[in-house]
Amino acid sequence: MKNYAIDPADIKEIAPYEGKEYLQVLNHLMKSDRLPAIVAGFFPNTSLDELLKMGEAVQNVGDFHRTIIAIAIKSLLNRTTDGLEVSGLESISGERRHVYVSNHRDIIADSALLSFALMNAGHRTLKICLGDNLLFNDFTKYVLKINKGVIVKRDLAQKELLRWSHVLSRYIHDEIRSGEDSIWIAQREGRTKNGVDKTQAGVLKMLALEGEGEWVGRLAALHIRPVAVSYEYEPCGPLKVREQLHRARSGEYEKAPDEDAQSVSVGLLGPKGRIHISVGEELGTPVWDQVHCEEAKSEQLKSLCGILDTHIHRLYHLFPSNYVAFDVLAGTPRMADHYDLAYKEAFLDRMRGELALLGPDAEAAVPFYLRMYAAPVVSALSLEDSGPPC
C-alpha cells in the first residue's frame, strides 16, 4: 500500500509533550491559579509549597510520574477503593513495546491505574490514547499531554477523520517500532455503559492503516496485549444508567455541556470497591493464523474482534457484585456460592441509594443497573459455549 503523506506538524499536535517543551508546559501549569484546587482534591496530604518544590526537581515525564503523579494515584486508591490487584505483569519484558487493547469502564482510571502498576513493576509508564472530547480547555490539554496523553481526533467530516486516523496510526506504529513506550488504547470509542465489553472494528481498522505489509501483519507488528479492567462498583454507575434509560426511551442521548468533565471527576473520586486489572499474553502466531482462516477482509476483521473479546472476557475478574446482579435479574440463586446474604443486601442498598439520584426515574432504571453489573457474568458464561478456533 502506498504510504499516506503525513505532516510532521500533525504528529506533533496529537503527541505528548517532550523535552524542553515538556518542562515549559509543566512550569506553566505549576504557576496556574487552578493548582491550589487540584492539590486540595488530589493531594490532600501534600501542601502546595511541597508540590511546587517537587515540581522544580522534575526533569522529564518519568520524574513527574514517579514523584507527583504517584502521590495522587496512591491517594485516590486509599480514599476511593478497597485495593488494587494486578495480574499478568510478570511476563512483560522491558525490551518489547506493546499496544495494550483494553476494555473501557472509566475515562481516566482504566489507563492510569495500569500505567501506575507498570511503573511499580519497574516498567516505563504508558502513552495513553484519549479522545479530544476531553480537551475541555487549554489547561486540560496541557495536563493530558504532560501525562503522555495521545490525542484521538473525533467528530470530524469523513475525509478529515480518515486523515487524522492515519496520523494516529502512524504515530502508534512508529512508537512501537522504534520509540520508548508502550501504548494503551480502548477497545471501543467511549466507555462501556451497559457492561458488555465489545471491540469496535473501527479501532482495529485505524491501527492497521499504517505499517508494513498486509493489514493483518501490520496489527501483528504492534505486539497487541489484551487487558481487562474490573471494578467491584461502577463509580459512574448512575450516570451510565441514566444515559441507557434515555436511549431506551428516545433512541438517542445528548450530553450536557459539562458531562464529560463530570464523568472524569466522578470516575476518579467516586467509590470503586476492589479493582482488578488482568494483562493478557501478547496475541501470537496462532491468533493471526486463525484470522487468516477467513478469506474476506471483513470476516478477518470480525474474527479478530471476536478473539479480542474472548481474551478480555476470560481476563475479566468477576466480583460478588456481578454475581448478585445476575441472580437478582434472573430471579434465581444460580450464583449464590459467590456471595452471602449480607453482601447481597448491601449491594441492593447501594443500588437503591445511587438510583435515588435519578429521582422519578429510579424505579425504571433498576433493570439497566442490574444488567450493567450482570453483563460480565453473561459474557463469561458465553465462553463455555464458544466453539473451537478454525
Short mmCIF file of the C-alpha atoms (twelve columns), coordinates in Angstrom:
data_MODEL
# 
_entry.id   MODEL 
# 
loop_
_atom_site.group_PDB 
_atom_site.id 
_atom_site.type_symbol 
_atom_site.label_atom_id 
_atom_site.label_alt_id 
_atom_site.label_comp_id 
_atom_site.label_asym_id 
_atom_site.label_seq_id 
_atom_site.Cartn_x 
_atom_site.Cartn_y 
_atom_site.Cartn_z 
_atom_site.pdbx_PDB_model_num 
ATOM 1   C CA . MET A 1   0.000   0.000   0.000  1 
ATOM 2   C CA . LYS A 2   1.218   3.500   -0.837 1 
ATOM 3   C CA . ASN A 3   2.384   5.469   2.188  1 
ATOM 4   C CA . TYR A 4   -0.002  8.190   3.280  1 
ATOM 5   C CA . ALA A 5   1.565   11.665  3.293  1 
ATOM 6   C CA . ILE A 6   1.615   12.929  6.866  1 
ATOM 7   C CA . ASP A 7   2.668   16.381  8.003  1 
ATOM 8   C CA . PRO A 8   5.072   16.236  10.991 1 
ATOM 9   C CA . ALA A 9   3.072   19.124  12.466 1 
ATOM 10  C CA . ASP A 10  0.044   16.816  12.678 1 
ATOM 11  C CA . ILE A 11  2.082   14.251  14.602 1 
ATOM 12  C CA . LYS A 12  3.184   16.980  16.991 1 
ATOM 13  C CA . GLU A 13  -0.424  18.074  17.509 1 
ATOM 14  C CA . ILE A 14  -1.547  14.679  18.821 1 
ATOM 15  C CA . ALA A 15  1.674   13.586  20.541 1 
ATOM 16  C CA . PRO A 16  2.571   14.126  24.208 1 
ATOM 17  C CA . TYR A 17  4.944   16.940  25.090 1 
ATOM 18  C CA . GLU A 18  8.613   16.039  25.219 1 
ATOM 19  C CA . GLY A 19  11.969  17.601  26.009 1 
ATOM 20  C CA . LYS A 20  12.230  21.336  26.529 1 
ATOM 21  C CA . GLU A 21  8.577   21.894  25.604 1 
ATOM 22  C CA . TYR A 22  7.537   19.430  28.312 1 
ATOM 23  C CA . LEU A 23  9.366   21.374  31.003 1 
ATOM 24  C CA . GLN A 24  7.993   24.684  29.703 1 
ATOM 25  C CA . VAL A 25  4.397   23.436  29.894 1 
ATOM 26  C CA . LEU A 26  4.953   21.870  33.318 1 
ATOM 27  C CA . ASN A 27  6.379   25.142  34.597 1 
ATOM 28  C CA . HIS A 28  3.349   26.962  33.190 1 
ATOM 29  C CA . LEU A 29  0.965   24.567  34.980 1 
ATOM 30  C CA . MET A 30  2.831   24.934  38.236 1 
ATOM 31  C CA . LYS A 31  2.049   28.680  38.102 1 
ATOM 32  C CA . SER A 32  -1.627  28.192  37.265 1 
ATOM 33  C CA . ASP A 33  -4.272  29.622  39.578 1 
ATOM 34  C CA . ARG A 34  -6.032  26.246  39.269 1 
ATOM 35  C CA . LEU A 35  -3.241  24.439  41.088 1 
ATOM 36  C CA . PRO A 36  -4.483  25.027  44.686 1 
ATOM 37  C CA . ALA A 37  -7.815  23.327  43.863 1 
ATOM 38  C CA . ILE A 38  -6.005  20.398  42.245 1 
ATOM 39  C CA . VAL A 39  -3.755  20.000  45.280 1 
ATOM 40  C CA . ALA A 40  -6.787  20.033  47.587 1 
ATOM 41  C CA . GLY A 41  -8.634  17.417  45.514 1 
ATOM 42  C CA . PHE A 42  -5.834  15.023  44.551 1 
ATOM 43  C CA . PHE A 43  -3.017  15.690  47.042 1 
ATOM 44  C CA . PRO A 44  -4.816  16.030  50.391 1 
ATOM 45  C CA . ASN A 45  -1.691  15.205  52.401 1 
ATOM 46  C CA . THR A 46  0.655   17.414  50.402 1 
ATOM 47  C CA . SER A 47  0.886   21.175  50.740 1 
ATOM 48  C CA . LEU A 48  1.014   23.474  47.756 1 
ATOM 49  C CA . ASP A 49  4.560   24.529  48.665 1 
ATOM 50  C CA . GLU A 50  5.672   20.887  48.856 1 
ATOM 51  C CA . LEU A 51  4.192   20.156  45.437 1 
ATOM 52  C CA . LEU A 52  5.838   23.215  43.905 1 
ATOM 53  C CA . LYS A 53  9.194   22.133  45.323 1 
ATOM 54  C CA . MET A 54  8.766   18.666  43.818 1 
ATOM 55  C CA . GLY A 55  7.850   20.242  40.502 1 
ATOM 56  C CA . GLU A 56  11.099  22.221  40.469 1 
ATOM 57  C CA . ALA A 57  13.053  18.951  40.647 1 
ATOM 58  C CA . VAL A 58  11.273  17.303  37.706 1 
ATOM 59  C CA . GLN A 59  13.495  16.845  34.653 1 
ATOM 60  C CA . ASN A 60  11.281  14.619  32.494 1 
ATOM 61  C CA . VAL A 61  7.986   12.750  32.431 1 
ATOM 62  C CA . GLY A 62  9.489   9.793   34.286 1 
ATOM 63  C CA . ASP A 63  10.383  12.037  37.221 1 
ATOM 64  C CA . PHE A 64  6.914   13.568  37.118 1 
ATOM 65  C CA . HIS A 65  5.156   10.209  37.240 1 
ATOM 66  C CA . ARG A 66  7.409   8.658   39.880 1 
ATOM 67  C CA . THR A 67  7.025   11.605  42.253 1 
ATOM 68  C CA . ILE A 68  3.988   13.794  41.725 1 
ATOM 69  C CA . ILE A 69  1.531   11.522  39.878 1 
ATOM 70  C CA . ALA A 70  2.366   8.517   42.074 1 
ATOM 71  C CA . ILE A 71  1.293   10.509  45.132 1 
ATOM 72  C CA . ALA A 72  -2.046  11.397  43.525 1 
ATOM 73  C CA . ILE A 73  -2.815  7.823   42.469 1 
ATOM 74  C CA . LYS A 74  -1.875  6.348   45.856 1 
ATOM 75  C CA . SER A 75  -4.152  8.890   47.500 1 
ATOM 76  C CA . LEU A 76  -7.033  8.032   45.155 1 
ATOM 77  C CA . LEU A 77  -6.569  4.317   45.792 1 
ATOM 78  C CA . ASN A 78  -6.587  4.855   49.560 1 
ATOM 79  C CA . ARG A 79  -9.659  7.099   49.516 1 
ATOM 80  C CA . THR A 80  -11.841 5.557   46.797 1 
ATOM 81  C CA . THR A 81  -11.012 1.835   46.646 1 
ATOM 82  C CA . ASP A 82  -10.662 -1.260  48.785 1 
ATOM 83  C CA . GLY A 83  -7.481  -2.249  46.995 1 
ATOM 84  C CA . LEU A 84  -5.974  -2.765  43.545 1 
ATOM 85  C CA . GLU A 85  -4.805  -6.170  42.344 1 
ATOM 86  C CA . VAL A 86  -2.934  -6.603  39.070 1 
ATOM 87  C CA . SER A 87  -2.115  -9.881  37.328 1 
ATOM 88  C CA . GLY A 88  -0.094  -10.718 34.218 1 
ATOM 89  C CA . LEU A 89  2.778   -8.259  34.646 1 
ATOM 90  C CA . GLU A 90  5.345   -10.998 35.254 1 
ATOM 91  C CA . SER A 91  5.523   -11.892 31.552 1 
ATOM 92  C CA . ILE A 92  6.194   -8.328  30.377 1 
ATOM 93  C CA . SER A 93  9.673   -7.621  29.083 1 
ATOM 94  C CA . GLY A 94  11.248  -4.202  29.241 1 
ATOM 95  C CA . GLU A 95  12.754  -4.832  25.818 1 
ATOM 96  C CA . ARG A 96  9.449   -5.103  23.965 1 
ATOM 97  C CA . ARG A 97  6.790   -2.435  23.412 1 
ATOM 98  C CA . HIS A 98  3.118   -3.333  23.141 1 
ATOM 99  C CA . VAL A 99  -0.234  -1.876  22.237 1 
ATOM 100 C CA . TYR A 100 -2.460  -2.703  25.207 1 
ATOM 101 C CA . VAL A 101 -6.041  -3.049  23.947 1 
ATOM 102 C CA . SER A 102 -8.293  -2.670  26.970 1 
ATOM 103 C CA . ASN A 103 -11.933 -2.747  27.878 1 
ATOM 104 C CA . HIS A 104 -13.083 0.731   28.876 1 
ATOM 105 C CA . ARG A 105 -15.059 1.380   32.044 1 
ATOM 106 C CA . ASP A 106 -13.681 4.698   33.311 1 
ATOM 107 C CA . ILE A 107 -12.401 7.654   31.290 1 
ATOM 108 C CA . ILE A 108 -9.106  8.146   33.130 1 
ATOM 109 C CA . ALA A 109 -8.742  5.472   35.818 1 
ATOM 110 C CA . ASP A 110 -8.533  2.443   33.474 1 
ATOM 111 C CA . SER A 111 -5.324  3.530   31.799 1 
ATOM 112 C CA . ALA A 112 -3.869  5.496   34.719 1 
ATOM 113 C CA . LEU A 113 -4.031  2.516   37.078 1 
ATOM 114 C CA . LEU A 114 -2.440  0.145   34.552 1 
ATOM 115 C CA . SER A 115 0.318   2.673   33.899 1 
ATOM 116 C CA . PHE A 116 0.818   3.068   37.670 1 
ATOM 117 C CA . ALA A 117 1.052   -0.716  38.074 1 
ATOM 118 C CA . LEU A 118 3.615   -0.996  35.289 1 
ATOM 119 C CA . MET A 119 5.696   1.755   36.883 1 
ATOM 120 C CA . ASN A 120 5.624   -0.028  40.253 1 
ATOM 121 C CA . ALA A 121 6.799   -3.207  38.494 1 
ATOM 122 C CA . GLY A 122 9.835   -1.370  37.099 1 
ATOM 123 C CA . HIS A 123 8.500   -0.606  33.607 1 
ATOM 124 C CA . ARG A 124 8.016   2.674   31.819 1 
ATOM 125 C CA . THR A 125 4.591   4.267   32.066 1 
ATOM 126 C CA . LEU A 126 2.288   4.130   29.057 1 
ATOM 127 C CA . LYS A 127 1.368   6.575   26.369 1 
ATOM 128 C CA . ILE A 128 -2.430  6.742   26.533 1 
ATOM 129 C CA . CYS A 129 -4.862  7.378   23.669 1 
ATOM 130 C CA . LEU A 130 -7.609  9.784   24.787 1 
ATOM 131 C CA . GLY A 131 -10.447 11.346  22.808 1 
ATOM 132 C CA . ASP A 132 -10.290 15.062  22.057 1 
ATOM 133 C CA . ASN A 133 -13.683 15.430  23.779 1 
ATOM 134 C CA . LEU A 134 -11.595 15.595  26.981 1 
ATOM 135 C CA . LEU A 135 -9.838  18.763  25.868 1 
ATOM 136 C CA . PHE A 136 -12.250 20.996  27.735 1 
ATOM 137 C CA . ASN A 137 -9.802  23.903  27.600 1 
ATOM 138 C CA . ASP A 138 -6.086  24.625  27.229 1 
ATOM 139 C CA . PHE A 139 -5.463  23.640  30.843 1 
ATOM 140 C CA . THR A 140 -6.803  20.104  30.422 1 
ATOM 141 C CA . LYS A 141 -4.927  19.793  27.127 1 
ATOM 142 C CA . TYR A 142 -1.675  20.637  28.919 1 
ATOM 143 C CA . VAL A 143 -2.438  18.210  31.761 1 
ATOM 144 C CA . LEU A 144 -3.204  15.334  29.407 1 
ATOM 145 C CA . LYS A 145 -0.191  15.904  27.173 1 
ATOM 146 C CA . ILE A 146 2.324   16.169  30.029 1 
ATOM 147 C CA . ASN A 147 0.959   12.809  31.210 1 
ATOM 148 C CA . LYS A 148 1.719   11.020  27.933 1 
ATOM 149 C CA . GLY A 149 -1.740  11.620  26.510 1 
ATOM 150 C CA . VAL A 150 -2.067  10.909  22.776 1 
ATOM 151 C CA . ILE A 151 -4.985  12.851  21.328 1 
ATOM 152 C CA . VAL A 152 -7.568  10.964  19.263 1 
ATOM 153 C CA . LYS A 153 -9.491  13.260  16.916 1 
ATOM 154 C CA . ARG A 154 -13.245 12.601  16.782 1 
ATOM 155 C CA . ASP A 155 -16.475 14.027  15.373 1 
ATOM 156 C CA . LEU A 156 -14.952 15.204  12.098 1 
ATOM 157 C CA . ALA A 157 -16.086 15.054  8.492  1 
ATOM 158 C CA . GLN A 158 -15.216 11.681  6.951  1 
ATOM 159 C CA . LYS A 159 -12.235 12.931  4.932  1 
ATOM 160 C CA . GLU A 160 -10.709 14.730  7.912  1 
ATOM 161 C CA . LEU A 161 -11.385 11.786  10.202 1 
ATOM 162 C CA . LEU A 162 -9.534  9.470   7.809  1 
ATOM 163 C CA . ARG A 163 -6.583  11.864  7.673  1 
ATOM 164 C CA . TRP A 164 -6.279  12.058  11.448 1 
ATOM 165 C CA . SER A 165 -6.742  8.295   11.746 1 
ATOM 166 C CA . HIS A 166 -3.699  7.846   9.511  1 
ATOM 167 C CA . VAL A 167 -1.775  10.311  11.678 1 
ATOM 168 C CA . LEU A 168 -2.658  8.393   14.855 1 
ATOM 169 C CA . SER A 169 -1.896  5.023   13.275 1 
ATOM 170 C CA . ARG A 170 1.495   6.254   12.046 1 
ATOM 171 C CA . TYR A 171 2.334   7.635   15.474 1 
ATOM 172 C CA . ILE A 172 1.444   4.332   17.166 1 
ATOM 173 C CA . HIS A 173 3.410   2.221   14.677 1 
ATOM 174 C CA . ASP A 174 6.472   4.475   14.945 1 
ATOM 175 C CA . GLU A 175 6.347   4.330   18.748 1 
ATOM 176 C CA . ILE A 176 6.056   0.536   18.882 1 
ATOM 177 C CA . ARG A 177 8.723   0.021   16.231 1 
ATOM 178 C CA . SER A 178 11.360  2.484   17.380 1 
ATOM 179 C CA . GLY A 179 10.084  4.566   20.305 1 
ATOM 180 C CA . GLU A 180 10.429  4.100   24.036 1 
ATOM 181 C CA . ASP A 181 6.903   3.483   25.294 1 
ATOM 182 C CA . SER A 182 4.058   1.032   25.003 1 
ATOM 183 C CA . ILE A 183 0.618   2.437   24.224 1 
ATOM 184 C CA . TRP A 184 -2.813  1.978   25.793 1 
ATOM 185 C CA . ILE A 185 -5.951  2.205   23.674 1 
ATOM 186 C CA . ALA A 186 -9.547  1.309   24.469 1 
ATOM 187 C CA . GLN A 187 -11.214 -1.473  22.508 1 
ATOM 188 C CA . ARG A 188 -14.015 0.934   21.605 1 
ATOM 189 C CA . GLU A 189 -14.746 4.629   21.329 1 
ATOM 190 C CA . GLY A 190 -16.263 5.765   24.592 1 
ATOM 191 C CA . ARG A 191 -16.807 3.821   27.783 1 
ATOM 192 C CA . THR A 192 -18.892 0.697   28.056 1 
ATOM 193 C CA . LYS A 193 -22.194 1.842   29.553 1 
ATOM 194 C CA . ASN A 194 -24.084 -1.470  29.690 1 
ATOM 195 C CA . GLY A 195 -21.289 -3.714  30.963 1 
ATOM 196 C CA . VAL A 196 -20.834 -5.530  27.624 1 
ATOM 197 C CA . ASP A 197 -17.199 -5.277  26.544 1 
ATOM 198 C CA . LYS A 198 -17.100 -5.446  22.735 1 
ATOM 199 C CA . THR A 199 -14.251 -4.497  20.405 1 
ATOM 200 C CA . GLN A 200 -15.149 -1.992  17.714 1 
ATOM 201 C CA . ALA A 201 -13.867 -2.889  14.275 1 
ATOM 202 C CA . GLY A 202 -13.067 0.781   13.676 1 
ATOM 203 C CA . VAL A 203 -10.322 0.714   16.326 1 
ATOM 204 C CA . LEU A 204 -8.560  -2.180  14.585 1 
ATOM 205 C CA . LYS A 205 -9.043  -0.577  11.183 1 
ATOM 206 C CA . MET A 206 -7.326  2.549   12.449 1 
ATOM 207 C CA . LEU A 207 -4.417  0.579   13.891 1 
ATOM 208 C CA . ALA A 208 -3.934  -1.180  10.535 1 
ATOM 209 C CA . LEU A 209 -3.931  1.967   8.391  1 
ATOM 210 C CA . GLU A 210 -0.161  2.356   8.660  1 
ATOM 211 C CA . GLY A 211 2.756   -0.049  8.946  1 
ATOM 212 C CA . GLU A 212 4.341   -2.504  6.529  1 
ATOM 213 C CA . GLY A 213 2.786   -5.364  4.566  1 
ATOM 214 C CA . GLU A 214 -0.802  -6.572  4.536  1 
ATOM 215 C CA . TRP A 215 -3.213  -5.431  7.227  1 
ATOM 216 C CA . VAL A 216 -3.026  -8.489  9.489  1 
ATOM 217 C CA . GLY A 217 0.759   -8.236  9.535  1 
ATOM 218 C CA . ARG A 218 0.528   -4.575  10.466 1 
ATOM 219 C CA . LEU A 219 -1.547  -5.445  13.503 1 
ATOM 220 C CA . ALA A 220 0.749   -8.319  14.477 1 
ATOM 221 C CA . ALA A 221 3.682   -5.867  14.408 1 
ATOM 222 C CA . LEU A 222 2.032   -3.899  17.231 1 
ATOM 223 C CA . HIS A 223 2.528   -6.772  19.714 1 
ATOM 224 C CA . ILE A 224 -1.042  -6.441  20.981 1 
ATOM 225 C CA . ARG A 225 -1.822  -7.495  24.528 1 
ATOM 226 C CA . PRO A 226 -5.464  -7.577  25.733 1 
ATOM 227 C CA . VAL A 227 -6.323  -6.042  29.097 1 
ATOM 228 C CA . ALA A 228 -9.402  -6.324  31.312 1 
ATOM 229 C CA . VAL A 229 -10.122 -3.736  34.000 1 
ATOM 230 C CA . SER A 230 -12.744 -4.797  36.553 1 
ATOM 231 C CA . TYR A 231 -14.350 -2.584  39.208 1 
ATOM 232 C CA . GLU A 232 -16.381 -4.026  42.058 1 
ATOM 233 C CA . TYR A 233 -18.532 -0.898  41.927 1 
ATOM 234 C CA . GLU A 234 -19.019 1.343   38.909 1 
ATOM 235 C CA . PRO A 235 -18.018 4.830   40.088 1 
ATOM 236 C CA . CYS A 236 -20.139 6.429   37.339 1 
ATOM 237 C CA . GLY A 237 -22.952 3.873   37.640 1 
ATOM 238 C CA . PRO A 238 -25.918 6.296   37.955 1 
ATOM 239 C CA . LEU A 239 -24.620 8.447   35.092 1 
ATOM 240 C CA . LYS A 240 -24.250 5.425   32.824 1 
ATOM 241 C CA . VAL A 241 -27.698 4.110   33.759 1 
ATOM 242 C CA . ARG A 242 -29.287 7.493   33.118 1 
ATOM 243 C CA . GLU A 243 -27.831 7.528   29.610 1 
ATOM 244 C CA . GLN A 244 -29.038 3.978   28.887 1 
ATOM 245 C CA . LEU A 245 -32.538 4.836   30.114 1 
ATOM 246 C CA . HIS A 246 -32.735 7.929   27.902 1 
ATOM 247 C CA . ARG A 247 -31.539 5.984   24.869 1 
ATOM 248 C CA . ALA A 248 -34.102 3.254   25.507 1 
ATOM 249 C CA . ARG A 249 -36.891 5.820   25.665 1 
ATOM 250 C CA . SER A 250 -35.973 8.100   22.785 1 
ATOM 251 C CA . GLY A 251 -33.313 6.269   20.780 1 
ATOM 252 C CA . GLU A 252 -30.732 8.975   21.430 1 
ATOM 253 C CA . TYR A 253 -28.930 10.816  24.179 1 
ATOM 254 C CA . GLU A 254 -27.454 14.295  24.143 1 
ATOM 255 C CA . LYS A 255 -24.720 15.003  26.656 1 
ATOM 256 C CA . ALA A 256 -24.861 18.095  28.816 1 
ATOM 257 C CA . PRO A 257 -22.030 20.566  28.086 1 
ATOM 258 C CA . ASP A 258 -20.139 19.648  31.248 1 
ATOM 259 C CA . GLU A 259 -20.985 15.939  31.321 1 
ATOM 260 C CA . ASP A 260 -17.593 14.594  30.240 1 
ATOM 261 C CA . ALA A 261 -15.873 16.739  32.873 1 
ATOM 262 C CA . GLN A 262 -18.346 15.484  35.491 1 
ATOM 263 C CA . SER A 263 -17.691 11.863  34.476 1 
ATOM 264 C CA . VAL A 264 -13.931 12.366  34.766 1 
ATOM 265 C CA . SER A 265 -14.317 13.780  38.279 1 
ATOM 266 C CA . VAL A 266 -16.818 11.169  39.490 1 
ATOM 267 C CA . GLY A 267 -14.792 8.347   37.924 1 
ATOM 268 C CA . LEU A 268 -11.655 9.388   39.764 1 
ATOM 269 C CA . LEU A 269 -13.163 10.436  43.097 1 
ATOM 270 C CA . GLY A 270 -16.140 8.054   43.336 1 
ATOM 271 C CA . PRO A 271 -16.051 4.782   45.351 1 
ATOM 272 C CA . LYS A 272 -14.945 1.749   43.347 1 
ATOM 273 C CA . GLY A 273 -14.617 -1.054  45.880 1 
ATOM 274 C CA . ARG A 274 -11.986 -3.540  44.782 1 
ATOM 275 C CA . ILE A 275 -10.257 -3.221  41.414 1 
ATOM 276 C CA . HIS A 276 -8.583  -5.937  39.394 1 
ATOM 277 C CA . ILE A 277 -6.523  -5.410  36.236 1 
ATOM 278 C CA . SER A 278 -5.620  -8.503  34.215 1 
ATOM 279 C CA . VAL A 279 -2.990  -8.215  31.493 1 
ATOM 280 C CA . GLY A 280 -3.084  -10.960 28.893 1 
ATOM 281 C CA . GLU A 281 -0.310  -12.502 26.835 1 
ATOM 282 C CA . GLU A 282 0.649   -10.963 23.516 1 
ATOM 283 C CA . LEU A 283 -1.520  -12.196 20.650 1 
ATOM 284 C CA . GLY A 284 0.756   -14.707 18.961 1 
ATOM 285 C CA . THR A 285 1.039   -16.707 15.752 1 
ATOM 286 C CA . PRO A 286 -1.963  -18.999 16.465 1 
ATOM 287 C CA . VAL A 287 -4.242  -15.941 16.647 1 
ATOM 288 C CA . TRP A 288 -3.009  -14.481 13.383 1 
ATOM 289 C CA . ASP A 289 -3.272  -17.924 11.733 1 
ATOM 290 C CA . GLN A 290 -6.861  -18.129 12.942 1 
ATOM 291 C CA . VAL A 291 -7.632  -14.717 11.457 1 
ATOM 292 C CA . HIS A 292 -6.106  -15.835 8.170  1 
ATOM 293 C CA . CYS A 293 -8.555  -18.754 8.100  1 
ATOM 294 C CA . GLU A 294 -11.127 -16.257 6.846  1 
ATOM 295 C CA . GLU A 295 -10.843 -15.252 3.199  1 
ATOM 296 C CA . ALA A 296 -12.611 -11.886 3.127  1 
ATOM 297 C CA . LYS A 297 -11.068 -8.936  4.975  1 
ATOM 298 C CA . SER A 298 -14.421 -8.152  6.595  1 
ATOM 299 C CA . GLU A 299 -14.571 -11.660 8.025  1 
ATOM 300 C CA . GLN A 300 -10.962 -11.471 9.180  1 
ATOM 301 C CA . LEU A 301 -11.783 -8.248  10.984 1 
ATOM 302 C CA . LYS A 302 -14.853 -9.802  12.573 1 
ATOM 303 C CA . SER A 303 -12.781 -12.800 13.634 1 
ATOM 304 C CA . LEU A 304 -10.125 -10.630 15.294 1 
ATOM 305 C CA . CYS A 305 -12.755 -8.584  17.145 1 
ATOM 306 C CA . GLY A 306 -14.218 -11.833 18.459 1 
ATOM 307 C CA . ILE A 307 -10.808 -13.124 19.514 1 
ATOM 308 C CA . LEU A 308 -10.044 -9.931  21.444 1 
ATOM 309 C CA . ASP A 309 -13.477 -10.045 23.079 1 
ATOM 310 C CA . THR A 310 -12.881 -13.638 24.157 1 
ATOM 311 C CA . HIS A 311 -9.500  -12.789 25.658 1 
ATOM 312 C CA . ILE A 312 -10.881 -9.790  27.524 1 
ATOM 313 C CA . HIS A 313 -13.878 -11.741 28.815 1 
ATOM 314 C CA . ARG A 314 -11.573 -14.510 30.064 1 
ATOM 315 C CA . LEU A 315 -9.323  -11.965 31.758 1 
ATOM 316 C CA . TYR A 316 -12.212 -10.099 33.400 1 
ATOM 317 C CA . HIS A 317 -12.312 -10.606 37.170 1 
ATOM 318 C CA . LEU A 318 -15.850 -11.193 38.405 1 
ATOM 319 C CA . PHE A 319 -16.735 -9.702  41.785 1 
ATOM 320 C CA . PRO A 320 -19.634 -10.700 44.053 1 
ATOM 321 C CA . SER A 321 -21.445 -7.574  42.806 1 
ATOM 322 C CA . ASN A 322 -21.587 -9.107  39.333 1 
ATOM 323 C CA . TYR A 323 -22.969 -12.404 40.617 1 
ATOM 324 C CA . VAL A 324 -25.589 -10.727 42.821 1 
ATOM 325 C CA . ALA A 325 -26.861 -8.634  39.922 1 
ATOM 326 C CA . PHE A 326 -27.031 -11.700 37.692 1 
ATOM 327 C CA . ASP A 327 -29.116 -13.648 40.210 1 
ATOM 328 C CA . VAL A 328 -31.447 -10.760 41.073 1 
ATOM 329 C CA . LEU A 329 -32.048 -10.071 37.404 1 
ATOM 330 C CA . ALA A 330 -32.661 -13.737 36.615 1 
ATOM 331 C CA . GLY A 331 -34.688 -14.365 39.767 1 
ATOM 332 C CA . THR A 332 -32.590 -17.441 40.604 1 
ATOM 333 C CA . PRO A 333 -29.891 -18.334 43.168 1 
ATOM 334 C CA . ARG A 334 -27.667 -19.837 40.450 1 
ATOM 335 C CA . MET A 335 -24.559 -17.882 41.513 1 
ATOM 336 C CA . ALA A 336 -25.237 -17.841 45.260 1 
ATOM 337 C CA . ASP A 337 -21.972 -19.662 46.007 1 
ATOM 338 C CA . HIS A 338 -20.141 -16.447 45.049 1 
ATOM 339 C CA . TYR A 339 -21.688 -14.150 47.691 1 
ATOM 340 C CA . ASP A 340 -23.510 -14.212 51.010 1 
ATOM 341 C CA . LEU A 341 -26.827 -12.693 52.035 1 
ATOM 342 C CA . ALA A 342 -25.213 -9.734  53.813 1 
ATOM 343 C CA . TYR A 343 -23.275 -8.795  50.680 1 
ATOM 344 C CA . LYS A 344 -26.406 -9.113  48.542 1 
ATOM 345 C CA . GLU A 345 -28.388 -6.808  50.807 1 
ATOM 346 C CA . ALA A 346 -25.537 -4.289  50.920 1 
ATOM 347 C CA . PHE A 347 -25.314 -4.282  47.113 1 
ATOM 348 C CA . LEU A 348 -29.053 -3.737  46.736 1 
ATOM 349 C CA . ASP A 349 -28.940 -0.930  49.303 1 
ATOM 350 C CA . ARG A 350 -26.120 0.663   47.332 1 
ATOM 351 C CA . MET A 351 -28.162 0.358   44.143 1 
ATOM 352 C CA . ARG A 352 -31.210 1.989   45.697 1 
ATOM 353 C CA . GLY A 353 -29.097 4.813   47.114 1 
ATOM 354 C CA . GLU A 354 -27.360 5.514   43.809 1 
ATOM 355 C CA . LEU A 355 -30.514 5.335   41.727 1 
ATOM 356 C CA . ALA A 356 -32.302 7.699   44.104 1 
ATOM 357 C CA . LEU A 357 -30.168 10.363  42.426 1 
ATOM 358 C CA . LEU A 358 -32.268 9.829   39.293 1 
ATOM 359 C CA . GLY A 359 -35.444 10.968  41.054 1 
ATOM 360 C CA . PRO A 360 -38.656 9.740   39.407 1 
ATOM 361 C CA . ASP A 361 -36.631 7.555   37.023 1 
ATOM 362 C CA . ALA A 362 -35.154 5.491   39.859 1 
ATOM 363 C CA . GLU A 363 -37.505 2.501   39.568 1 
ATOM 364 C CA . ALA A 364 -37.343 2.355   35.779 1 
ATOM 365 C CA . ALA A 365 -33.544 2.404   35.977 1 
ATOM 366 C CA . VAL A 366 -33.244 -0.732  38.133 1 
ATOM 367 C CA . PRO A 367 -33.084 -3.266  35.236 1 
ATOM 368 C CA . PHE A 368 -30.430 -1.178  33.476 1 
ATOM 369 C CA . TYR A 369 -28.359 -1.010  36.653 1 
ATOM 370 C CA . LEU A 370 -28.575 -4.759  37.233 1 
ATOM 371 C CA . ARG A 371 -27.782 -5.584  33.594 1 
ATOM 372 C CA . MET A 372 -24.708 -3.336  33.728 1 
ATOM 373 C CA . TYR A 373 -23.304 -5.414  36.602 1 
ATOM 374 C CA . ALA A 374 -24.586 -8.777  35.359 1 
ATOM 375 C CA . ALA A 375 -23.258 -8.457  31.787 1 
ATOM 376 C CA . PRO A 376 -19.708 -9.706  32.592 1 
ATOM 377 C CA . VAL A 377 -21.202 -12.883 34.078 1 
ATOM 378 C CA . VAL A 378 -23.245 -13.406 30.903 1 
ATOM 379 C CA . SER A 379 -20.072 -12.895 28.851 1 
ATOM 380 C CA . ALA A 380 -18.186 -15.405 30.998 1 
ATOM 381 C CA . LEU A 381 -20.950 -17.987 30.629 1 
ATOM 382 C CA . SER A 382 -20.975 -17.493 26.858 1 
ATOM 383 C CA . LEU A 383 -17.324 -18.567 26.748 1 
ATOM 384 C CA . GLU A 384 -18.400 -22.021 27.865 1 
ATOM 385 C CA . ASP A 385 -20.450 -22.343 24.684 1 
ATOM 386 C CA . SER A 386 -17.859 -20.940 22.280 1 
ATOM 387 C CA . GLY A 387 -16.615 -23.300 19.617 1 
ATOM 388 C CA . PRO A 388 -13.010 -24.225 18.803 1 
ATOM 389 C CA . PRO A 389 -10.884 -21.941 16.591 1 
ATOM 390 C CA . CYS A 390 -10.762 -22.627 12.886 1 
# 
